[in-house]
Amino acid sequence: MKLFLAFTILIASSFYVFASAPQESSNGDQQKHQQLVRTAASFEEMLAKAKQGDARAEWSVGNALRDGAGVGQDYREATRWYMASANQKSPQAQLSMGYLYEEGIGVKKNEREAFRYFQAAALQGEPTAENNLASMYEQGRGVRRNFNEALHWYLAAAKQGHAVAQCNLGSMYFRRHGTQQDHAEAIRWFRAAGEQGILQAQNLLAVMYYNGDGVTVDYGEAAEWAHRAAEQGYAPGQADLAYMFEQGKGVPLDYVAAYSWYSVAATAGERHSPARLKSLSHVMLAEQMRVAKARAVAWQAQHGKAADAQQSQSPGAISFLPGK
C-alpha cells in the first residue's frame, strides 16, 4: 500500500484581524467599529516603524497587506515589505517570501527562489522553514532531490516540536523513503505528531498497531488512534474505526456504530465505505439502520464537513480496510 501524506506549508501568522465595516445599530456593531479603528490605527503605527527600517514592522506590514487587515489587500506591496524585512535577515519574512514564491502570490512562481528563502530562514532555526526546506529536498522541487538533506531538516524541525515535520519524518521512516525503514522511529514521531492533532499521524498509528508494523498487534491502541482521527473528521480514520466496530476488534462488535461511521466517511468521499455499507445492510435490521443513519446525520450536523477532503478521497491513503 502506498502512503499519501501532504507536506503542509504553514506561513507566519499576521498580527492583524480584519473587521468588516460596521452598521452602527447595536453594541456589537459599535464594538466592530472600534476594532476596525484600532486595526487601522495599528497598521498606521506599524507602517511608520517600517518606514524607519524596523524589520519586524516591515514583516508585519507585509502581513497586513497580504491579508487586507486594516488596509486594502495588495500582494505586490506585501511582497515589497516582506523583501525589505527579509533583506535584514528576518527569518519570518524569509519564510513568507518563500511561501509567496512557492505559490506564485504577488510574484512569478519560482521554486528555486522559494527554496533559497526557505533555506535562509531554516539556517536561522525557523522550524516551519526547516520543514518546508525538507519537503523540497524530498520531492526535488527547486533543488536536486536529496533524501539525506530532507531527513536532516525534518529532524531539525521535529525536535523543535513542529507537528507537521514530525509526521513527515515518521513518514520517511515508515516508507523507507531515503532512509532505512525503522518502525520504532516512525511510531515515535507519528505519536508526537498525533498528540498534537495531526490527522494523518493519528490514522497511521492506528494502521501500524492494527497490522503490527514494528509493534505487537494492539487493536485497542489502533481503535484509540482511529477514533481520534475520526472525531476530527478524517474520513480514512472514520472508515477504519467503522471496520473495527464491524469486526469487534479493539471495540465491541457494534453494527450500528459501524454503519454510522461508514455513512459519515462515505459522505466525505471515502471510496470504500459505500461497499461496506451495502454489505452491512444485508445483516442489519431496518431499525438498526435507521438509528445508525440518524447518528451519522447528528454527527455531521455537529461537526460539519470532513477535514482535509482531498486526502480523505485519495486512493493512496493508508487504511486496513479489505481491498485498500
C-alpha positions in Angstrom: 0.0 0.0 0.0 1.3 3.5 -0.8 1.4 6.3 1.6 -0.2 9.6 0.8 0.9 12.4 3.1 0.7 16.1 2.5 3.7 18.3 3.2 1.6 21.1 4.7 3.1 24.6 4.2 2.4 26.9 7.1 3.0 30.6 6.8 3.7 33.1 9.6 0.5 34.5 11.1 -0.4 38.1 10.9 -0.7 40.4 13.8 -3.9 41.8 12.4 -7.5 40.7 12.3 -9.7 42.2 9.6 -13.0 43.6 10.8 -15.8 44.3 8.4 -17.3 47.8 8.1 -19.9 48.3 10.8 -23.5 49.5 10.7 -23.9 51.4 13.9 -27.1 49.9 15.1 -26.1 47.9 18.1 -23.5 47.5 20.8 -22.0 44.7 18.8 -21.7 46.9 15.7 -20.1 49.6 17.8 -17.5 47.1 19.1 -16.8 46.0 15.5 -16.3 49.7 14.5 -13.9 50.3 17.4 -12.0 47.1 16.5 -11.7 48.4 12.9 -10.4 51.7 14.0 -7.9 50.1 16.3 -6.8 47.8 13.5 -6.3 50.7 11.1 -4.5 52.7 13.7 -2.3 49.8 14.5 -1.4 49.5 10.8 -0.5 53.2 10.6 1.7 52.9 13.6 3.4 49.7 12.2 3.8 51.4 8.8 5.6 54.4 10.5 8.0 52.0 12.2 8.5 50.1 8.9 9.4 53.2 7.1 12.1 53.7 9.7 13.6 50.3 8.8 12.3 48.2 11.6 12.5 44.7 10.3 9.7 43.3 12.5 7.4 46.1 11.5 8.2 45.6 7.8 7.2 42.0 8.1 4.0 42.9 10.0 3.1 45.5 7.3 3.6 42.8 4.7 1.2 40.5 6.7 -1.4 43.2 6.8 -1.2 44.0 3.1 -1.3 40.3 2.3 -4.4 39.7 4.4 -6.1 43.1 3.8 -6.1 43.8 7.5 -6.6 47.5 8.3 -5.6 48.3 4.7 -6.6 47.2 1.2 -5.2 43.9 0.2 -2.1 44.3 -2.1 0.1 41.4 -2.7 2.7 43.4 -4.6 3.1 45.8 -1.8 3.1 43.0 0.7 6.0 41.4 -1.3 7.9 44.7 -1.2 7.7 44.9 2.6 8.5 41.2 3.1 11.5 41.7 0.8 12.7 44.6 2.8 12.4 42.7 6.0 14.0 39.5 4.5 17.0 41.6 3.4 17.5 42.4 7.0 17.6 38.6 7.7 14.3 38.3 9.4 13.5 34.6 9.3 9.8 35.2 9.5 10.0 37.4 6.4 12.2 34.9 4.6 9.7 32.2 5.3 6.9 34.4 4.0 8.9 35.2 0.8 9.5 31.5 0.3 5.8 30.9 0.5 4.9 33.7 -2.0 7.4 32.3 -4.5 6.3 28.8 -4.0 2.6 29.7 -4.6 3.2 32.5 -7.1 1.4 35.1 -5.0 2.5 38.7 -5.8 5.5 37.3 -7.7 6.0 34.9 -10.5 6.1 31.3 -9.2 9.7 30.2 -8.8 10.6 27.2 -6.7 14.3 27.9 -6.8 13.6 31.3 -5.1 11.3 29.6 -2.7 14.0 27.1 -1.8 16.5 29.9 -1.4 14.3 31.8 1.1 13.3 28.7 3.0 16.9 27.8 3.3 17.8 31.2 4.6 15.2 31.0 7.3 15.9 27.4 8.1 19.6 28.2 8.7 18.4 30.6 11.4 16.4 27.8 13.0 12.9 28.7 11.9 11.0 25.4 12.2 8.4 25.8 9.6 11.1 26.8 7.1 13.1 23.7 8.1 10.0 21.6 7.4 9.4 23.3 4.0 13.0 23.0 3.0 13.0 19.3 3.9 9.9 18.8 1.7 11.6 20.5 -1.2 14.7 18.3 -0.8 12.5 15.2 -0.5 10.4 16.0 -3.6 13.2 17.6 -5.7 11.4 20.9 -6.0 13.7 23.9 -6.6 16.7 21.7 -5.8 18.1 18.3 -6.7 16.4 15.6 -4.7 18.4 14.7 -1.6 16.8 12.4 1.0 19.7 12.8 3.5 19.1 16.6 3.5 15.4 16.0 3.8 15.8 13.8 6.8 18.2 16.3 8.4 15.8 19.2 8.1 12.7 17.3 9.1 14.6 16.1 12.2 15.7 19.7 13.0 12.1 20.9 12.8 10.7 17.8 14.6 13.0 18.3 17.5 11.6 21.8 17.9 8.1 20.3 18.2 6.9 21.1 14.7 4.0 18.7 14.3 3.9 18.5 10.5 7.6 17.9 10.4 7.2 15.1 13.0 4.6 13.5 10.8 6.7 13.9 7.7 9.7 12.4 9.5 7.7 9.5 10.6 6.6 9.0 7.1 10.2 8.8 5.8 11.0 6.1 8.4 7.7 4.2 7.6 8.2 4.2 3.9 12.0 3.6 3.7 12.0 6.7 1.6 15.6 7.9 1.6 16.4 6.1 4.9 16.3 2.6 6.3 12.8 1.5 7.4 12.5 2.0 11.1 9.1 1.3 12.5 10.1 2.3 16.1 11.2 5.7 14.9 8.1 6.0 12.7 5.8 5.3 15.7 7.8 7.7 17.9 7.3 10.6 15.5 3.8 9.7 14.5 2.9 9.6 18.1 4.4 13.0 18.7 2.5 14.5 15.8 -0.7 12.6 16.7 -0.6 14.1 20.2 -0.6 17.5 18.5 -3.7 16.6 16.5 -2.1 15.7 13.1 -4.8 13.6 11.5 -2.6 11.5 9.1 -0.3 10.7 12.0 -3.2 9.5 14.1 -4.5 7.3 11.4 -1.1 5.9 10.5 -0.6 4.9 14.2 -3.9 3.1 14.0 -2.8 1.2 10.9 0.6 0.3 12.4 -0.9 -1.0 15.7 -3.6 -2.9 13.7 -1.2 -4.6 11.4 1.6 -5.0 13.9 4.1 -2.9 11.9 7.1 -2.9 14.2 5.0 -3.4 17.3 2.9 -6.1 18.8 -0.6 -6.1 17.3 -2.8 -4.0 19.6 -6.4 -3.5 18.5 -7.2 -1.3 21.5 -4.4 1.1 20.6 -5.4 1.0 17.0 -9.0 1.9 17.9 -7.9 4.7 20.1 -5.9 6.4 17.3 -8.5 5.7 14.7 -11.2 7.2 16.9 -9.1 10.4 17.4 -8.8 10.9 13.6 -12.4 10.0 13.0 -13.7 12.5 15.6 -11.6 15.2 13.8 -13.3 14.5 10.5 -10.7 12.4 8.8 -12.6 10.0 6.5 -10.0 7.2 6.3 -9.9 7.1 10.1 -13.7 7.0 10.2 -13.7 4.1 7.8 -11.1 2.3 9.8 -13.0 2.8 13.0 -16.2 1.6 11.4 -14.4 -1.6 10.3 -13.2 -2.2 13.8 -16.8 -1.9 15.1 -17.9 -4.2 12.3 -15.3 -6.8 13.3 -15.4 -6.3 17.0 -11.6 -5.6 17.2 -10.4 -3.2 19.8 -14.0 -2.1 20.4 -17.3 -4.1 21.0 -18.9 -5.6 18.0 -21.5 -3.0 17.0 -23.1 -2.9 13.6 -24.9 0.3 14.3 -21.7 2.2 15.2 -20.0 0.7 12.2 -22.8 1.7 9.8 -22.9 5.2 11.3 -19.1 5.8 10.8 -19.2 4.3 7.3 -22.0 6.7 6.5 -20.0 9.7 7.7 -16.9 8.5 5.8 -18.9 7.8 2.6 -20.4 11.3 2.7 -16.9 12.7 2.9 -16.0 10.8 -0.2 -14.1 7.8 1.2 -14.1 5.4 -1.7 -14.6 2.0 0.1 -17.3 2.9 2.6 -20.3 2.6 0.2 -19.4 -1.0 -0.5 -19.1 -1.7 3.3 -22.5 0.0 3.9 -24.1 -2.3 1.3 -22.5 -5.3 2.9 -23.8 -4.3 6.3 -27.3 -3.6 5.1 -27.7 -7.4 4.4 -27.1 -8.3 8.1 -28.8 -5.4 9.9 -32.4 -4.8 10.9 -34.3 -1.9 9.5 -34.5 -0.2 12.9 -30.7 -0.6 13.4 -30.1 1.1 10.1 -32.5 3.9 11.0 -30.7 4.6 14.2 -27.3 4.4 12.5 -28.3 6.9 9.8 -29.7 9.3 12.5 -26.4 9.1 14.4 -24.5 9.9 11.2 -26.7 12.9 10.4 -26.4 14.2 14.0 -22.6 13.8 13.9 -22.3 15.7 10.7 -24.6 18.4 11.9 -22.4 18.9 15.0 -19.0 18.6 13.3 -19.6 19.9 9.8 -17.5 18.8 6.8 -14.7 16.3 6.8 -11.2 17.5 7.4 -8.8 17.5 4.5 -11.3 16.3 1.9 -8.6 15.8 -0.7 -6.7 13.3 1.4 -10.0 11.7 2.5 -10.7 10.8 -1.1 -7.1 9.9 -2.1 -6.7 6.4 -3.4 -3.3 6.3 -1.7 -4.5 7.0 1.8 -3.4 4.1 4.0 -6.0 2.0 5.8 -6.6 -1.6 6.8 -9.9 -2.0 5.1 -10.1 -5.0 2.8 -9.3 -4.1 -0.7 -7.2 -1.0 0.2 
